[in-house]
Amino acid sequence: MRADDDAHIAVPDPESDPESPDPVLRLHGVGKEFFGTSVLRDIDLTLLPGQVHALVGENGAGKSTLMKIVAGVHRPDTGAIELDGAPVSFPTPLDAQQAGVATVFQEFNLLPDRSVAENVYLGREPLLRGLVDRRRLHADTSHLLDDLGLTSITPWARVGSLSVAQQQVVEIVKAVSYDARIISMDEPTAALAEQEVALLYELIGRLRDRGVAILYVSHRLQEIYDLADTITVLKDGNHMLTAPAAEVSPDRLVRTMVGRDFAGFFPDKPADTVPTDTVPGEVPGEVPGEVRLALEGAGNQMVDDIDLEVRAGEIVALAGLQGSGRTEIAHGVFGIAPFTRGRMTVDGQPVHVRTPRQGVRHRLALVTEDRKSEGLALGQSVLANARLVLDAVLPRASDRRARGIPGVLRSLAVPASTVASAQDVEVQYLSGGNQQKVVLAKWLVTEPRVIVLDEPTRGIDVGAKRAVYDLMRTLTAEGTAVLLISSELPEVVAMADRILVLRDGRIAGELPGGSEEEAIMALATGAA
Amino acid sequence: MTAGTGAGTKVGTGAGSARRHHLGSTEIVYLALVGILVIAGVLVAVRGGNLFAQGNVSYMLTQTSLLGFVAVGQTLVVLCRSLDLSVGYVVALCSLIGATTMAGDPSRVWLGVVAALAVAAGVGLVNGLIISALRVNAFIATLGMGLIVKGFLDTRFKGPEGEVPLAFQTFGYTRIGPVPVSTIVMLLVAAAAFVLLTRTRAGYHMFAVGGNLDVARLSGVRTGRTLVLAHVLCSLCAGVAGLLIAARFGTGNALVYSYGLDLDSIAAVVLGGTLLFGGRGSVVGTVGGVAILAVLDTAFNVLDVNPFFKDVLRGVIIIAAVALYARRQIDPASRRVRFGTKGSAARGGDVA
């Protein structure tokens, strides 16, 4: 399967190139099977010191498995790992860590109730006469933080009191404290806002300068081009391509990952539903334009003075930095943290949504940003999850409407085998993309008038992203109003009819769809 | 995702720096203790008594020691996100083993102490191994272990047995001023546990195991060993409590298990601000929790409250206290409020 693309040999072979440094880590022909299913085949990977190596591919392409092999969580069934030219094996993650191979996983591996220092040196606390030497513990951590230019973090700060970005940084500091020469990061920016990403970029730059080899997994193309020296693409467990980042165009990259051109990545708006003008009342007759959801001066403890309208067939995006109040608006609309001021109308009727249950009754739907903890009962079947809202809120209609679930799942491009066994397959065993489709199905069967999508494409593969975009187009074509919250500006720009930019809990401005990303950022950061 | 990723770089957006000092849960425990002392003192005074008379104070302190030993041990396992429901039975078992081994012979006192503690440690070891190696839920594992011990006690011992020499009974009765020796020993044990938790690797690792088992394991913490150690120490503390019972009664007594020390100790731990889900808490808080319960008991006794109603009050107070903590355990960093309930007037200046 990789025979059709031998670009993977394009990486300079260190043996033949005297200029390039010796690789710190090499994987030769690594393969892995789970329960007889091959998930990785014949992977070669070479990490050089002081280089950022991006690992990309759709979910299910084998990136996570490969990372876990490097991290010592899984052991490869075939192939070999070489560290500094000598064959090694990592029976446990700890062995990998102690050999200088650290991994920063997506889920934070920190103790929120302990201090930064206690977290960084957990398991290796310095001792003085048998007791923990707290002075040295703090001094060492301080030293480490200063070394990496992280002056904003103090060793004794409780990790739970830090921002998400700072926590991420603490995790990387912990890796550095093991004298890691290889640090792999699994989507480190997934939970970060734009301005926090800068902190991470800076740190990665410093690590690179120190000669650390970085294996970087990300779904965000921009990041890959910002950071990576070399890109490796996996697809369906096969090694598709390894090449210097400068030699791979984004189009080719996406094509290699999914066999699709980047140009057609976002589905176009169907011509007949595009409002030709955003001014209310001037919408052409055939366009379903009545206001589905409206807020007037809505506010609570986190947001204030929110005026917005979402019309039938319209996608309105809420953009802004993390913490700017985007999610809080969604929570206000859906009754999770209700608005305490202002008016809200659904289909022109004033409503008071105090609980999510009332929200569902008003035919609102909210796809939350954290699907694992807020969107799904992971240990239950696909069908049970898809029926969850129906059974809870609309019990009389649930059996009838649940019959539509397989169709909805199919329309979302959930694999036929999963649809067929929807009653048995537990959601936790699905890929992130398919999990998200189950969440979407759960809401679609309630036939919402307004659907709020909070980061609907976070951490899902390119194929699933496309399915979400297609769904948004289908929904608007059917007259549903869509409120989209997203940190991915290309997504906001391409999908939304109108973009409301939030800053510090207020609407900082409105932009039409297709605006420049720079204009959105300027409003969001207050530069405008 | 624009080229200008650096735009608006605010490195260090965290809340860590300029936060007001919030009352820690330990401080609240002691504030509550003072509050309860004041209220109880006033109530007793209204009835013409004196809660702080020497007799009452030493009763109060005596009450703290028995539960104190058990609760200090319980703190360690709760911090590890575990639980020990067998402590009540271990107390009874150890009182009997201590008393029957001593058999009234002063020269066998040490033998009795060692035997009781060895058995206690053994029970804790088995508890810990069942939980960590067999992966049995701690609730079930220690409940089962408690039943096993109970069955053994009920079949083997019919009523009080053994005899504690007078020399050892001093552990139960001697006082220095109003302060019983047993309370001092309890405080020493608590101090040892405090040092364990705040100054030793084992203690740090208990917090880690309770906070997040995977994090602990991935950081090289020997999680199983840590959990077993916590259970052994917890049982040892219960063993000491058993010896105290023997010293007070002069004999061992199986019926001690009906004192409800298991649940009381958990109540004291939680009252002391330790998270029932592990990872956060302190021995100092637990001692405060024990003291609160002791003050309540003393006050109820002095006020001659109906014993059944006493339990109702205890229950209400425990639930109320924990409900209070639960409100506070929402992280202040994640609860920052941008706008008051009145609306926007509070903010000014930065206009878009």
Interface residues (C-beta under 8 A of the other chain):
Chain A: P93 L94 Q97 Q98 N109 L110 L111 P112 D113 R114 E118 L122 G123 R124 E125 L127 G130 L131 V132 R134 T151 S152 I153 T154 A157 R158 G160 S161 L162 S163 A165 Q166 E194 Q195 E196 V197 A198 L199 Y201 E202 R220 Q222 E223 D226 G299 N300 Q301 M302 V303 D304 D305 L321 G325 T340 R341 E488 L489 P490 R503 D504 G505 R506 A508 G509 E517 E518 M521 A522 L523 T525 G526 A527 A528
Chain B: M1 T2 G4 T5 G6 A7 G8 T9 K10 V11 G12 T13 G14 A15 G16 S17 R19 V195 R199 T200 R201 Y204 H205 F207 A208 G211 N212 D214 V215 A216 R217 L218 S219 G220 V221 L275 G279 R280 D331 P332 A333 V337 R338 F339 G340 T341 G343 S344 R347 D350 A352
